[in-house]
Amino acid sequence: MNGLQFNSTQEYVASEQLMAGVNVAIALQKPLLIKGEPGTGKTMLAEAVAKSLGKKLIIWNIKSTTKAQDGLYMYDTIQRLYDGQFGEEGVDDIAHYIKLGKLGEAFDSEEQVVLLIDEIDKADLEFPNDLLWELDQMEFYIHETKRTVKAKQRPIVIITSNAEKELPDAFLRRCIFHYIDFPDEALMEEIVRTHYPNVEDKLLKNAMDVFYGIRALRDIRKKPSTSELIDWINALQIGGISADEIRAKLPFVGVVVKKDEDLETVRQKLD
């Protein structure tokens, strides 16, 4: 595969399948849709891609109230009226009051950027469909100034979803899809060691045994994530906990178990 190639960074360990997915999306110039359990590094992937390729990262954080228009541009009519009342210069030039959104910034950049559309499923059901033209044609029209903003350099688009809502088929057809599987123990050890290269072998092994034991419990409501294991390892090291105390005492277990009923289940089943 020619052109840009994404590889793992010192801070982010990607599986071979994930690296391949990113590189296929780059080569085909299509958005990469990423799903996976919370805490599996979906958002951090965009940061890693930008760092690996030496690109600027632009992040569009999606909320329940976000509209597609927000990512294109905003026309600040209130500021224009305010300036008109006080006789400010340039009030007749509408372009002064047009502010590009995150998608607009990515299109208008002189250099290729990585654009992260984070948690797209938080918005309403029409949001993905409202972006089809812009993501296909890499352009949009500003009605107030009669200007077309066309991507100077096609951005590398990464979209994350927590599967809170089903995304429309028309939108899915335009994406390359990758599901980040939960790391197995070998990959997890590699991930942890990127953060804490000097962690004691036995402490890491025992902590991971307990961690995967918790995830394997059938009655657990919220399975702990990769990021929570990393935080727990840090807490154990800071607290001076020995490897032998981890299963016996479950120190700082609230770092990985966040629900009352899960905490009771863990204490009963892992005793």
N, C-alpha and C positions, 0 to 999 in steps of 0.2 A: 504494500500500500504506500503510495507516494505522498509527499507533502508533510504537513504537520503530524507529529506523533506524540501522543500523551503517554507518559510513564509515571510510575509511582514517584512521590517526592519523599524527602526525609521525614515530613510530617504526616504524610498520607499514604497508606499501603493499600493499593488496589489489586484486586484479583486479575488474573489474565483475561477472564471473560469481561470484566468491567472495562479494562483498558481497551480491549477489542471493540466493545460497544461504543466507547467514546470516539475511537479512531474511525470507525465506520460512519458515525454521524458527521464527523468533520469532513471526511472524504466525499460523502453524498450531499453535504451542505443541507442537512435536515436537523430540526430540533431533536435533542435527546431527552426523552421522557424517562425520569428515574422514579421508581417506586421501591419500597422496602420498609421494614419495621422502623419506628422512630428510634433514633440513636445509631443508625447504621452508617451515618456519614453522607447522607444525600446532599445536604447543603454544603458540607465541607468539600465535596467532590468538585464543585465549581471553582472553589478557591485553589484546589490542587491543580486543576486543569490550567487555570490562568497562570499560576506560578510555573508549572512545568513548561508552558509554551511561551512564557515571557509576555503575557497579554494583560491589559487592564481588565479588572472585573467590575461590572456594573450589576447591582443587585436590585431587583424589583420584588419587594416583599408584598405578597398578596394577603389582603384581609377580606372579611365577609362583605365589607362595603365597597371594595375596589371595583371599578369599572374599567373596561378595556380602554376607554378614552383617556383615563388617567395616565396610562403608559405612553400615549402618543404626545399630547400637548394639552396645555391649559391656557385659556384666554382670561386674563385677570381684568375683568370689566370693572370691578370695584376700585382697583388702584387707578384705572384710567379715569373714572369719574372723579375720584379724589384729586388726582393731579389736575383735571380740568377745572375744578372749583378753585384751585389755588394758582392757576395760571402757569403751571409747569411747562417747560419747553418739550417739544416732541410728542405732545399728547395726540396729535393728528396721525402719528405713525403707529398703526396698530401693532406692527411687528415688535415694538418695544414692550408690548404687554403679552406676548406669546412666550410661554415657558415650556420647553420640551420636557416630556416625561422620560422615564428610564428607557423605554423602547426607542423613543426619539433620540435620546443621547447616544444610544448604541448605533443607530443609523447614521447620525451626524458626525460620528467620530472619524477623524482622518485615518486612524489606524484600526485594524481589526481588534475587537474586544470580545471578551466572554460575557454573555448576558445570562444571568440567573433569574428565572421567573420562579420564585420560591413559594411552594405550597399552593399551586394553582387551584386545587380542589376546595380551598376555603371560599372562593368567590361563588357567585350564583351560577346556575347551570348554563346560562347564555354566554358567560365570559369567554370560554375557549373558542366558541364559534365566532365571537366578535373579533377575534384576532386572526382568523383564517387568512384573509386577504393580505394583511400586513406581513404575516410570517411566510406566506407563499411568495408574494411579489417584492417583499423587502422595501415597501414604500407606503406612504400615506399622504393624504391631502389636507392642508390647512385651509379651511373655507374662508376664514377671515382675511387672510393675506393672499389667497389664491396661489399658494406655493405648494409644490409637491416635495416632500422630504423623502429622498431615495437613499438607501444605504450606500455610503461611499465604499465601505468594505463590509461584506456580509458577516455579521457577528456569528460567533459560535454560541448557539442557544442551548442552555440546559434548563429543563423544567422539572421541578420536583412535585410529587403528589404523595399524600398520606392515605390515599384511597378513601377519603371521607365521602366523596361523591364519585359516581361513574362519569367518565369523560366521554363526550360525544364521539361516535364512530368517525365522523368526518375529520375531527381533530386528530384522532389516533392514527388515521391513515397517513397523516403528514409527518408523523414522528418516527424516530427509531426508539424502540422500547427496551429498557433493561431493568430487571428486578434485582436489587442487591440482596443476595442471600445472606442470612446471618452467618458470620464467620465461624468456620470450624476451629478447633482448639489450636491447630498449628498456625493458622492465619491470625487468630486472636493473639497468640503469644507475640507474633511479629508486630502486630499493631501496638500492643502495650509497650513493647521494647522501643518503639520509635519515640514514645513519650518518656519512658523511664528505662534507659539502657542499662542502668546499674542495679535494677531491682534484683533482690536475692532470688535465686532459682526456686528454692523450696517455698518461699512465701508466695511467689507467683503461681506455682503449681497448685498449692493448697487453696489459694483464693479462687483460682479458676475452677477447681473441682467443686467448690461450694457454689460458685456462680452458675455453672452449668447444671449443677444439681437443683438449684432453685428454678432455673428455666424449665427443667424437665418435670417439675411437679404438675400434676394434672389440674389441681384446684387453684393454681395461681391465676389471679385476674390480670395483673400487669407484669409481663415478663421483663426483667431488667435488661437494659440495653448495653451496647458496647461502651458508650460514653459513661454510663454509670459504673461499669467495671473499672474503667480507667480512673474515675474519681475515687472509687473504693481502694484501689491499689495505692493511690496517693495518700489517702487517709490512714491506711495501715502503716505506711512508711513513716508518716509524720508522727503518728501515735506510738511508734516504737513497738508495735505488736509483733510478737514472734510468730513464726509459721505454725507452730503447734497450737497456738491459741485460737486460730481462725475458726476451725470447725467446732471446737469445744465451747467457745464463748460468743461466736458471731459478733465480734466487735464492729461498731459503726455500721450495723446492718441496714440502718435507715438510709444509708447512701444508695443502696441498691434495691431496697424494698420500700415502696412508697404508699402502700395501702394497709390499713389496720388489719383487715381480714387476711391479707397476704402475710403480714408479719406473724400472725398467730399460726398460720399454716406452716410457714417456714420453721418456726421454733418447734412445732410438734413433729414434723416429718424429718427434720435434720438432726434431732437430738439423738 
